């Protein structure tokens, strides 16, 4: 490994475990500065809970984190199992589960609090520049969370059937436009 820069260093199992623990601990601190200290200035973060799906830079990351913790001040994450290392040893993925009470407004997009418990699971993929994360890609079930806070209808409900009917009308318009 002589001559290799830290940005090119392979991710070992121990580094993956240590990083994943630090990352979850930073989130559980509910202090934006702790999460920001783990990221590059130009970090790219992709998450279905970000309006538009992607944010860029520490300023945007701080704003998003603040909005999440305003909505769920007791938000807590745990790792599920061991992290995974990419075949080229340049990225890692970690499965997680999270929960908290939705007691404050989620703005953007403007959801009102329910005071109910929300639970979610997901996987984060992390790419690095040296010791800092330069890209985070999150996969999680946004529909499940939407149902938990009343933003999406329950399966089999009248609201879901109405939504399906509305989607069929919209699909008909889309098909007509594509001809």
C-alpha positions as CSV (number, residue, x, y, z in Angstrom):
1,X,0.0,0.0,0.0
2,X,3.1,2.3,0.0
3,X,2.4,5.3,-2.2
4,X,-1.3,5.0,-2.0
5,X,-3.2,8.0,-0.7
6,X,-5.8,7.7,2.0
7,X,-8.4,8.5,-0.6
8,X,-7.3,5.4,-2.4
9,X,-6.9,3.1,0.7
10,X,-9.1,0.1,0.8
11,X,-11.8,-0.2,3.3
12,X,-11.1,-3.0,5.8
13,X,-13.6,-4.8,7.9
14,X,-12.4,-3.0,11.0
15,X,-12.6,0.4,9.3
16,X,-16.1,-0.4,8.0
17,X,-17.3,-1.4,11.6
18,X,-15.6,1.7,13.2
19,X,-17.0,4.1,10.5
20,X,-20.5,2.7,10.8
21,X,-20.5,3.0,14.6
22,X,-19.2,6.6,14.4
23,X,-21.8,7.5,11.8
24,X,-24.8,6.1,13.8
25,X,-23.4,7.7,17.0
26,X,-23.2,11.1,15.2
27,X,-26.8,10.7,14.0
28,X,-27.9,9.7,17.5
29,X,-26.3,12.8,19.0
30,X,-28.9,14.9,17.2
31,X,-26.1,17.5,16.8
32,X,-25.7,18.5,13.1
33,X,-22.0,19.4,13.7
34,X,-21.2,15.8,14.6
35,X,-22.7,14.5,11.3
36,X,-21.1,17.4,9.4
37,X,-17.7,16.6,10.9
38,X,-17.8,13.2,9.0
39,X,-18.5,14.7,5.6
40,X,-16.6,16.6,2.9
41,X,-17.6,20.2,2.2
42,X,-19.2,19.2,-1.1
43,X,-20.9,16.0,0.2
44,X,-23.7,14.6,-1.9
45,X,-26.5,13.0,0.0
46,X,-29.3,11.1,-1.7
47,X,-32.3,10.1,0.4
48,X,-36.0,9.7,-0.4
49,X,-36.8,11.9,2.6
50,X,-34.9,14.9,1.0
51,X,-37.2,17.1,-1.0
52,X,-36.0,16.5,-4.6
53,X,-34.1,13.4,-3.5
54,X,-30.6,14.9,-3.3
55,X,-28.7,17.6,-1.4
56,X,-25.2,19.0,-2.0
57,X,-22.9,20.5,0.5
58,X,-22.7,20.9,4.3
59,X,-25.1,23.9,4.4
60,X,-27.9,21.9,2.8
61,X,-27.1,18.9,5.0
62,X,-27.3,21.0,8.2
63,X,-30.7,22.4,7.1
64,X,-32.0,18.9,6.4
65,X,-30.7,17.4,9.6
66,X,-32.2,20.3,11.6
67,X,-35.6,19.8,9.9
68,X,-35.6,16.1,10.7
69,X,-34.7,16.6,14.3
70,X,-37.3,19.3,14.7
71,X,-39.9,16.8,13.5
72,X,-38.6,13.8,15.5
73,X,-36.4,15.1,18.3
74,X,-35.9,11.6,19.7
75,X,-35.0,10.0,16.4
76,X,-32.7,7.1,17.1
77,X,-30.9,4.7,14.8
78,X,-29.3,1.3,15.2
79,X,-27.1,-0.8,12.9
80,X,-28.6,-4.1,11.7
81,X,-25.9,-6.7,11.3
82,X,-22.4,-6.0,10.0
83,X,-21.5,-3.5,7.3
84,X,-20.8,-4.6,3.7
85,X,-17.8,-3.7,1.7
86,X,-17.9,-3.2,-2.0
87,X,-15.9,-5.7,-4.2
88,X,-13.4,-3.0,-5.0
89,X,-13.1,-2.1,-1.2
90,X,-13.8,1.6,-1.9
91,X,-17.3,1.9,-0.5
92,X,-19.4,0.4,2.3
93,X,-23.0,-0.2,3.0
94,X,-24.8,-0.6,6.3
95,X,-28.3,-1.6,7.1
96,X,-30.1,0.3,9.8
97,X,-33.4,0.7,11.6
98,X,-34.7,3.9,13.1
99,X,-37.5,5.2,15.2
100,X,-38.8,8.3,16.9
101,X,-42.0,10.2,17.7
102,X,-43.2,12.6,15.1
103,X,-43.9,15.5,17.4
104,X,-42.9,18.6,15.3
105,X,-43.6,19.9,11.8
106,X,-41.6,18.3,9.0
107,X,-40.9,21.3,6.8
108,X,-40.3,21.0,4.0
109,X,-42.6,19.6,2.7
110,X,-45.0,20.7,5.4
111,X,-46.3,17.6,7.2
112,X,-48.0,18.2,10.5
113,X,-46.9,16.2,13.5
114,X,-49.0,13.2,14.6
115,X,-47.2,12.6,18.0
116,X,-47.1,8.9,16.9
117,X,-44.1,6.6,16.8
118,X,-42.5,6.2,13.4
119,X,-40.3,3.3,12.5
120,X,-38.2,2.7,9.4
121,X,-35.5,0.5,8.0
122,X,-33.0,1.1,5.3
123,X,-29.5,0.8,3.9
124,X,-26.9,3.5,3.4
125,X,-24.1,3.3,0.9
126,X,-21.1,5.5,1.7
127,X,-18.3,6.6,-0.6
128,X,-15.2,8.3,0.8
129,X,-12.6,11.0,0.2
130,X,-9.9,10.2,2.7
131,X,-11.6,9.7,6.1
132,X,-14.7,11.7,5.2
133,X,-17.8,10.6,3.4
134,X,-18.2,12.3,0.0
135,X,-21.5,10.6,-1.0
136,X,-24.3,8.9,0.9
137,X,-27.0,7.0,-0.9
138,X,-30.0,5.9,1.2
139,X,-32.5,3.2,0.3
140,X,-35.6,3.1,2.5
141,X,-39.3,2.6,2.2
142,X,-40.8,6.1,2.1
143,X,-44.3,4.7,1.4
144,X,-44.2,2.9,4.8
145,X,-43.3,6.1,6.6
146,X,-46.0,8.0,4.6
147,X,-48.6,5.6,5.8
148,X,-47.4,5.9,9.4
149,X,-47.9,9.7,9.4
150,X,-51.1,9.7,7.3
151,X,-49.5,11.1,4.2
152,X,-50.3,7.9,2.2
153,X,-53.3,5.7,2.4
154,X,-53.4,2.4,4.2
155,X,-53.4,-0.7,1.9
156,X,-57.0,-1.7,1.0
157,X,-58.6,1.5,2.3
158,X,-61.1,3.6,0.5
159,X,-58.5,6.3,0.2
160,X,-56.2,3.9,-1.6
161,X,-58.9,2.8,-3.9
162,X,-59.7,6.5,-4.7
163,X,-55.9,7.1,-5.3
164,X,-55.8,4.2,-7.7
165,X,-58.8,5.6,-9.6
166,X,-57.1,9.0,-9.8
167,X,-53.9,7.4,-11.0
168,X,-55.8,5.6,-13.8
169,X,-57.2,8.9,-15.0
170,X,-53.7,10.4,-14.9
171,X,-52.2,7.4,-16.7
172,X,-54.8,7.8,-19.5
173,X,-53.7,11.4,-19.9
174,X,-50.0,10.4,-20.0
175,X,-50.7,7.7,-22.6
176,X,-52.6,10.2,-24.8
177,X,-49.7,12.7,-24.6
178,X,-47.1,10.1,-25.5
179,X,-48.9,9.2,-28.8
